[in-house]
Amino acid sequence: MKIFIKNVLLPNGKRANLLIEENRISAINPKRPDKSDSVIEAKNMLALPGLFNMHAHAAMILFRGYADDFELHEWLTKYIFPIEAKLRPKDVYYGTLLACAEMIHSATTCFNDMYFFEEEIAKAVEKSGMRAVVSKALSKASYKENEARKAIKNLGKYKRVMPALGPHAIYTTDTETLKAVKELASELRVPIHFHLSETKKEVEDCIKQHHLRPVYYLERIGFLGSNLINAHCVWLEQSEMKVLARYNAKVVSCPVSNLKLASGIAPLSEIIDAGVTAMLGTDGSASNNSLNMFETMKLASILQKYRYNDATMLPANKTFELATKNAGEALGIKAGLIREGFLADLCLINLKHISMIPCHNAISNIIFSAEPACVDTVICDGHIIMQHGKIPWEERIK
């Protein structure tokens, strides 16, 4: 398939023509090919790499508004865990598909998901046209090596799905489980998706049980590594940040969810300064309550300015990298940049939308004023999955 995007504005402020062939950006400023399956006139459009939502529980969109205004551990144990026990596979499929529609509308082309009935998640991803990292949420009670191996093998059948392992957190697993997951992930060369230091209570409980702060406990048992993606990290100390950097372990900040659950404001600027690869995520819709990466990017930047009382902290261009370039590099895929040879995962932003006018600095507008309604077209893996704000299959799932 060939897509020719004509006269589009790039993030660097220059205009160009883009040629997409198969699933790659094959050329920037080429001559128009003799034959294209689709030609997009984009003089009023801004081309951006598709956004990455690097921590999500997509099917939890089914619980949006279900149990608001509770502290995290009460929210989990009294409300979320009990209702999740009633979920069926088809619930997860349709919940994930609904979440995909919301993410596509907000320019997201790839998400990192941890939940149950992982193959239903993968089927929804395939239907949506998106890309995803998929892991089953694992606990001390649920982890079985043979089932984990089978899940990784089955997920590998889906073209745009990267299999992963998802031990939930320190407080829902144990040392033996975490060691086993680490060994299996190393053998199969897959990422590990994990919750780390989300709340003060989580840290205090780890110190009480293991006599170490969470990062030092994970280091002691050999769990840290470059394939480890840690969500939240609100309560890290600087010394822990340096340990994560030494092991090239990754961090995903989820500012909206952390605020809503009163977990705290992550020291994201310090994490970055320590040399840790940082990214952004929404968390699930039950604790956000949306999957809007525009909102996440804006709050990520503004909260760092507030936390450090410094308006220069986490500027727009750096914030944008957390949701694009950094994530592509962390996953080891050529995505997150508009560059020849990179995956054709990109979106077109309507520069005539009120939130983008005037456009003195396109990236500043994207971080501080853009909203999902300004997203006109989304392309993933070289295929148009939304055009003029319309997703072909969306109405059938509402």
Phi, psi and omega per residue, in radians:
M1 nan 2.380 3.105
K2 -2.057 2.306 3.053
I3 -2.193 2.245 3.129
F4 -1.966 2.025 3.133
I5 -1.813 2.079 -2.943
K6 -1.812 2.232 2.949
N7 1.030 0.808 -3.111
V8 -1.646 2.591 3.065
L9 -1.407 2.312 3.121
L10 -1.721 2.838 3.140
P11 -1.002 -0.436 3.134
N12 -1.404 0.043 3.105
G13 1.566 -0.034 3.128
K14 -1.716 2.711 3.077
R15 -1.727 2.596 -3.086
A16 -2.760 2.889 2.941
N17 -1.780 2.431 3.112
L18 -2.054 2.341 3.054
L19 -1.969 2.165 3.082
I20 -1.913 2.193 3.081
E21 -2.226 2.277 -3.019
E22 0.993 -2.068 -3.092
N23 -2.015 0.380 -3.078
R24 -2.214 2.700 2.916
I25 -1.374 1.813 -2.997
S26 -1.486 -0.459 -3.115
A27 -2.785 2.542 3.000
I28 -1.976 2.201 -3.061
N29 1.088 0.817 3.019
P30 -1.493 2.970 2.931
K31 -1.238 2.590 3.129
R32 -1.079 2.253 -3.127
P33 -1.188 2.747 3.136
D34 -1.055 -0.662 -3.103
K35 -2.317 2.271 3.029
S36 -2.318 2.504 3.076
D37 -1.228 -0.497 -3.128
S38 -2.624 2.348 3.040
V39 -2.062 2.181 -3.119
I40 -1.977 2.041 3.046
E41 -1.396 2.015 -2.937
A42 -2.156 0.571 -3.089
K43 -1.148 -0.409 3.101
N44 -1.848 0.449 -3.064
M45 -2.170 2.650 3.004
L46 -1.959 2.214 3.098
A47 -1.599 2.259 3.079
L48 -2.252 2.612 2.946
P49 -1.101 2.551 3.093
G50 -1.037 2.538 -3.125
L51 -1.397 2.676 3.075
F52 -1.908 2.215 2.978
N53 -1.765 1.766 -2.900
M54 -1.607 0.105 2.951
H55 -2.636 1.938 -3.112
A56 -2.567 2.744 2.923
H57 -2.254 1.409 -2.864
A58 -0.975 -0.793 -3.061
A59 -1.174 -0.225 3.080
M60 -1.199 -0.020 2.987
I61 -1.020 -0.430 3.109
L62 -1.137 -0.339 -3.115
F63 -1.862 0.281 3.123
R64 -1.045 2.134 3.128
G65 1.394 0.049 -3.070
Y66 -1.276 -0.738 -3.057
A67 -2.484 1.161 -3.125
D68 -1.448 2.791 2.975
D69 1.216 0.679 3.036
F70 -2.200 2.646 3.030
E71 -1.158 2.627 -2.945
L72 -0.920 -0.920 -3.018
H73 -1.217 -0.605 3.025
E74 -1.181 -0.734 3.113
W75 -1.009 -0.803 -3.135
L76 -1.184 -0.948 -2.951
T77 -1.321 -0.599 -3.083
K78 -1.612 -0.431 -3.016
Y79 -2.119 -0.967 -3.002
I80 -1.282 -0.933 -3.121
F81 -0.979 -0.764 3.130
P82 -1.102 -0.726 -3.108
I83 -1.313 -0.545 3.088
E84 -1.100 -0.531 3.131
A85 -1.112 -0.293 -3.126
K86 -1.660 -0.081 -3.098
L87 -1.153 2.520 3.038
R88 -1.973 2.823 -3.115
P89 -0.923 -0.751 -3.092
K90 -1.187 -0.475 3.055
D91 -1.075 -0.782 -3.126
V92 -1.161 -0.680 3.113
Y93 -1.052 -0.939 -3.082
Y94 -1.248 -0.583 3.061
G95 -1.100 -0.764 3.123
T96 -1.137 -0.706 -3.133
L97 -1.125 -0.715 3.076
L98 -1.089 -0.720 3.104
A99 -1.117 -0.687 3.109
C100 -1.039 -0.736 3.122
A101 -1.051 -0.767 3.127
E102 -1.114 -0.720 -3.135
M103 -1.174 -0.714 3.110
I104 -1.047 -0.750 3.135
H105 -1.080 -0.430 3.122
S106 -1.848 0.522 2.939
A107 1.259 0.286 3.120
T108 -1.572 2.277 3.122
T109 -1.977 -0.233 -3.136
C110 -2.506 2.415 3.072
F111 -2.411 2.678 -3.121
N112 -1.868 1.912 -2.934
D113 -2.039 2.430 3.041
M114 -2.265 2.044 3.103
Y115 -2.873 -2.859 -3.106
F116 -1.729 2.884 3.137
F117 0.902 1.020 -2.973
E118 -1.050 -0.520 3.140
E119 -1.269 -0.471 3.033
E120 -1.176 -0.627 3.052
I121 -1.067 -0.820 -3.122
A122 -1.075 -0.697 3.114
K123 -1.108 -0.701 3.108
A124 -1.157 -0.687 3.092
V125 -1.057 -0.794 3.124
E126 -1.063 -0.749 3.134
K127 -1.105 -0.681 -3.045
S128 -1.277 -0.474 -3.048
G129 1.587 -0.032 -3.129
M130 -1.398 -3.084 3.061
R131 -2.116 2.553 -3.117
A132 -2.705 2.652 2.904
V133 -1.742 2.193 -3.005
V134 -2.169 2.263 3.072
S135 -2.416 2.549 3.020
K136 -1.418 2.372 3.084
A137 -1.197 2.145 -3.047
L138 -2.021 2.499 3.074
S139 -2.287 3.093 3.074
K140 -0.986 -0.722 -3.084
A141 -1.301 -0.552 -2.999
S142 -1.694 -0.291 -3.052
Y143 -1.281 2.167 3.007
K144 -2.388 2.158 -3.010
E145 -0.993 -0.771 -3.087
N146 -1.111 -0.652 3.106
E147 -1.223 -0.652 3.112
A148 -1.132 -0.743 3.090
R149 -1.053 -0.782 -3.128
K150 -1.098 -0.720 -3.141
A151 -1.093 -0.769 3.116
I152 -1.069 -0.749 3.134
K153 -1.100 -0.791 -3.117
N154 -1.157 -0.705 3.129
L155 -1.144 -0.499 3.133
G156 -1.153 -0.191 3.136
K157 -1.370 -0.254 -3.056
Y158 -1.674 2.258 -2.930
K159 -1.025 -0.791 -3.020
R160 -1.841 0.388 3.134
V161 -1.969 2.233 3.028
M162 -1.755 2.034 3.137
P163 -1.223 2.592 3.098
A164 -2.585 2.967 3.033
L165 -1.918 2.454 -3.010
G166 -2.238 1.138 2.997
P167 -1.066 2.246 -2.915
H168 -1.107 -1.008 -3.059
A169 -2.949 2.984 3.093
I170 -1.035 -0.731 -3.019
Y171 -1.354 -0.143 3.079
T172 -1.961 -0.012 3.102
T173 -2.143 -2.905 3.006
D174 -2.524 3.075 -3.065
T175 -1.029 -0.766 -3.115
E176 -1.073 -0.756 3.139
T177 -1.127 -0.792 -3.118
L178 -1.120 -0.695 3.088
K179 -1.111 -0.720 -3.137
A180 -1.152 -0.721 3.115
V181 -1.117 -0.774 3.128
K182 -1.039 -0.781 -3.127
E183 -1.110 -0.774 -3.136
L184 -1.167 -0.728 3.126
A185 -1.090 -0.670 3.114
S186 -1.164 -0.723 3.134
E187 -1.127 -0.777 -3.066
L188 -1.557 -0.108 3.124
R189 0.997 0.955 3.106
V190 -2.160 2.742 3.097
P191 -1.233 2.806 2.988
I192 -2.036 2.242 -3.129
H193 -1.891 2.208 -2.884
F194 -2.580 2.575 2.996
H195 -1.673 2.289 -3.079
L196 -2.428 2.242 3.004
S197 0.849 0.858 -3.139
E198 -1.333 -0.644 -3.101
T199 -2.246 2.804 3.071
K200 -1.103 -0.677 3.125
K201 -1.063 -0.713 3.124
E202 -1.031 -0.737 3.124
V203 -1.168 -0.808 -3.135
E204 -1.077 -0.694 3.130
D205 -1.164 -0.646 3.119
C206 -1.150 -0.742 3.121
I207 -1.106 -0.719 -3.136
K208 -1.129 -0.712 -3.072
Q209 -1.458 -0.711 -2.993
H210 -1.961 -0.090 3.124
H211 1.108 0.446 3.108
L212 -2.564 2.622 2.958
R213 -1.149 2.745 -3.001
P214 -0.907 -0.830 -3.090
V215 -1.117 -0.701 3.125
Y216 -1.202 -0.603 3.039
Y217 -1.104 -0.813 3.140
L218 -1.120 -0.622 3.084
E219 -1.149 -0.750 -3.097
R220 -1.068 -0.648 -3.101
I221 -1.568 0.041 3.070
G222 1.395 0.432 -3.055
F223 -1.516 -0.429 -3.064
L224 -1.262 2.574 3.108
G225 3.139 3.036 -3.064
S226 -1.241 -0.270 3.123
N227 -1.616 0.102 -3.081
L228 -1.639 2.123 3.118
I229 -1.938 1.943 -3.019
N230 -1.785 2.044 3.125
A231 -1.483 2.496 3.015
H232 1.507 -1.442 3.114
C233 0.958 0.741 -3.109
V234 -1.265 -0.610 -2.969
W235 -1.943 0.646 3.063
L236 -1.363 2.482 2.918
E237 -1.602 2.796 -3.089
Q238 -1.009 -0.664 3.141
S239 -1.107 -0.606 3.105
E240 -1.213 -0.644 3.099
M241 -1.034 -0.729 -3.129
K242 -1.146 -0.613 3.094
V243 -1.153 -0.794 3.109
L244 -1.033 -0.729 3.126
A245 -1.103 -0.689 -3.133
R246 -1.082 -0.605 3.131
Y247 -1.615 0.027 -3.101
N248 1.010 0.539 3.043
A249 -1.338 2.583 -3.016
K250 -1.761 2.778 3.139
V251 -2.264 2.396 3.052
V252 -2.101 2.078 3.106
S253 -1.597 2.413 -3.134
C254 -2.192 1.303 -2.933
P255 -1.101 -0.641 -3.083
V256 -1.182 -0.870 3.125
S257 -1.077 -0.741 -3.140
N258 -1.093 -0.626 3.082
L259 -1.236 -0.776 -3.060
K260 -1.119 -0.650 3.134
L261 -1.582 0.106 3.137
A262 0.959 0.644 3.113
S263 -1.363 -0.480 3.137
G264 2.261 -3.125 3.099
I265 -1.937 2.064 -3.099
A266 -1.119 2.494 3.071
P267 -1.380 1.057 -2.964
L268 -1.074 -0.697 3.139
S269 -1.106 -0.697 3.097
E270 -1.184 -0.654 3.095
I271 -1.052 -0.775 3.120
I272 -1.146 -0.772 -3.141
D273 -1.105 -0.467 3.109
A274 -1.313 -0.138 3.107
G275 1.685 0.235 3.124
V276 -1.495 2.381 3.017
T277 -1.241 2.069 -3.077
A278 -1.980 2.597 3.137
M279 -2.477 -3.104 -3.105
L280 -2.235 2.644 3.069
G281 -2.616 2.914 3.137
T282 -1.675 -0.399 -2.867
D283 1.229 -2.958 -3.114
G284 -1.431 2.827 -3.123
S285 -1.236 -0.221 3.088
A286 -1.307 -0.295 -3.102
S287 -2.236 0.303 -3.088
N288 -2.038 -1.074 0.268
N289 -1.977 0.533 3.133
S290 -2.311 3.088 3.096
L291 -2.058 0.586 -3.016
N292 -1.528 1.841 -3.118
M293 -1.280 -0.350 3.025
F294 -1.112 -0.812 3.103
E295 -1.075 -0.734 -3.133
T296 -1.096 -0.776 3.138
M297 -1.112 -0.760 -3.123
K298 -1.076 -0.842 -3.118
L299 -1.173 -0.637 3.114
A300 -0.985 -0.810 -3.128
S301 -1.205 -0.865 -3.054
I302 -1.126 -0.663 -3.121
L303 -1.162 -0.578 3.095
Q304 -1.221 -0.631 3.069
K305 -1.098 -0.736 3.127
Y306 -1.191 -0.817 -3.074
R307 -1.004 -0.730 -3.056
Y308 -1.780 0.075 -3.139
N309 0.901 0.819 -3.044
D310 -2.575 1.933 -3.064
A311 -1.191 -0.202 -3.130
T312 -1.546 -0.122 -3.069
M313 -1.223 2.470 3.112
L314 0.729 1.188 -3.133
P315 -1.153 2.970 -3.009
A316 -0.972 -0.797 -3.078
N317 -1.137 -0.645 3.111
K318 -1.240 -0.678 3.094
T319 -1.066 -0.747 3.140
F320 -1.067 -0.668 3.116
E321 -1.105 -0.563 3.131
L322 -1.091 -0.540 -3.084
A323 -1.713 0.046 -3.088
T324 -2.387 -1.545 -3.029
K325 -0.961 -0.837 -3.092
N326 -1.044 -0.713 -3.109
A327 -1.186 -0.737 3.095
G328 -1.037 -0.759 3.123
E329 -1.150 -0.704 -3.129
A330 -1.103 -0.610 -3.131
L331 -1.529 -0.123 3.129
G332 1.250 0.524 3.100
I333 -2.095 2.653 -3.137
K334 -1.479 1.430 3.138
A335 -2.644 2.868 3.131
G336 1.744 0.004 3.087
L337 -2.443 2.639 2.968
I338 -1.553 1.656 -3.033
R339 -2.615 2.524 3.119
E340 -1.013 2.353 3.131
G341 1.569 -0.199 3.122
F342 -1.440 2.770 3.093
L343 -1.000 2.477 3.124
A344 -1.457 1.171 3.027
D345 -1.960 1.741 -3.052
L346 -2.674 2.952 3.135
C347 -2.396 2.749 3.094
L348 -2.008 2.153 -3.105
I349 -1.749 2.312 3.139
N350 -1.330 1.891 -3.119
L351 -1.250 -0.185 3.101
K352 -1.597 -0.064 3.072
H353 -1.213 2.512 -3.020
I354 -0.989 -0.543 -3.106
S355 -1.282 -0.210 -3.123
M356 -1.876 0.125 -3.099
I357 -1.961 2.284 -0.173
P358 -1.307 3.008 -3.085
C359 -2.107 1.236 3.077
H360 -1.198 -0.637 -3.134
N361 -2.521 1.905 -3.010
A362 -1.054 -0.753 -3.094
I363 -1.220 -0.640 3.048
S364 -1.061 -0.712 3.082
N365 -1.088 -0.733 -3.133
I366 -1.072 -0.736 -3.089
I367 -1.328 -0.735 -2.932
F368 -1.854 -0.259 -3.097
S369 -2.365 -0.311 -3.073
A370 -1.152 2.723 3.100
E371 -2.507 2.867 -3.077
P372 -0.949 -0.542 -3.097
A373 -1.115 -0.296 -3.141
C374 -1.511 -0.077 -3.138
V375 -1.461 2.013 -3.104
D376 -1.594 -0.866 -3.003
T377 -2.365 2.437 3.064
V378 -2.231 2.283 3.123
I379 -2.108 2.283 3.091
C380 -2.352 2.278 -3.139
D381 0.989 0.572 3.085
G382 1.435 0.119 3.138
H383 -2.072 2.432 3.077
I384 -1.328 2.013 -3.127
I385 -1.854 -0.221 2.958
M386 -2.595 2.373 3.097
Q387 -2.452 2.360 -3.080
H388 0.940 0.634 3.087
G389 1.319 0.182 -3.086
K390 -2.009 2.239 3.033
I391 -1.822 2.150 -2.984
P392 -0.950 -0.649 -3.037
W393 -1.691 -0.031 -2.945
E394 -1.077 -0.778 -3.042
E395 -1.099 -0.456 -3.080
R396 -1.293 -0.245 -3.106
I397 -1.894 -0.012 -3.106
K398 -1.387 nan nan
